[in-house]
Amino acid sequence: MKLTHDQVTHVARLASLSLTPEEEAHFAEELSQILDYVENLNRLMLPPPGLHVGDGVSDPTPLHPDIPRPSVPVEEALSNAPDRSGQFFRVPRILEEGR
């Protein structure tokens, strides 16, 4: 896809860039090559995200079952906390009023 001079100027203006005529020509060529590459990628027949291709058939990605396990005891989890309040970490307040 060949970009026109007007399209490059428009994109430069949107990005608040001031380009020399040489830079406009250079970027027009580079952006055209990038758009051609993306156009070629869009033509590829790829499986939807989350699917894998096995023996010619797309199946959902296998998931491991959720297995409940005991968690770390609270005292152990908080043993290195610089400040705590009961069973919770205490951290400095970082929110500003009015936000």
N, C-alpha and C positions, 0 to 999 in steps of 0.2 A: 504494500500500500504506500504509494508515494504521497508524502505530505506536501501541501502547497506552502508558499511563502506566507500567505495570510494565516494559515493554521499554526505555523511555527510562531509567528508574531503574536497571535492570540494566546497561545500557551505560555509564551514568555511574559506577556502582560499579566496573565493570571498568577504567575509565579513571582511577580514583581522583579523580573530580570530585565536588564537593558543589554541587549546583544548587538555586537557589531555585525555588519553584513556577512563577514567571513564566518562568524560564529553561527549565525542563522543558517547558512548553507551547510556548515558542518553538522549542526544538530538536526537539521531537516533530514540529512542522509542517515544519521545514526538512529533517529526515532523511526524513520521509515523501515530500517532493517529490523528494529525491535518489534514493530507492529507486524511485519511479515513473519517473523519467527513465532509470535503469539498466534497468528492466524494459522500457521502450520500445526502448532500444538492443538488448537481447537479442532482440527480435522481428525486427530487421532481417535480411535475407538477404544476408550478406556473404561474399565469397569467402574461403577459408582463407588464413592468412598465407603469404606467399611466392608467391602466385599473382596475376596481373593479369588484368583483363578486357579483351580485345582486341576483335575483331569478333564478340562474342557467345559466344566460346569461351574458357574459362580455360586458359591455358598456363603452364607453369613460367616463372618470371622468368628471362630470358636471362642467362647468366653469361659473362663474358669469359674466354677461355682463359688459363691460366697460361703466361706466356712468361718463361723464365729470362733474366735480365739480369745483367751484372757488378755486384758490390756495391762500396761505397766501400772503398778500400784501408785496411787496418788503421791504418797510420801517419797517414793523413788523418783517420780517425774519432777517433783518440786524440790528435790534435795539440793540442787545447785542454783535455785532461783534467787536473785539478789533481793527480791522483795515479793512477799506473797500476802494474800488475804484469804485465810481459810484454805479452801481447796483450789484457789485460783492464783495465777501469776498477777502481780500488780505491775503496771507499766505507766510511764508518764503520759498524761493527757496531751494529745497532739492536735485536737480539734480546736479551731478558733470559734469564738462566739459569732453568730450571724452568718455562718457558712452552712 
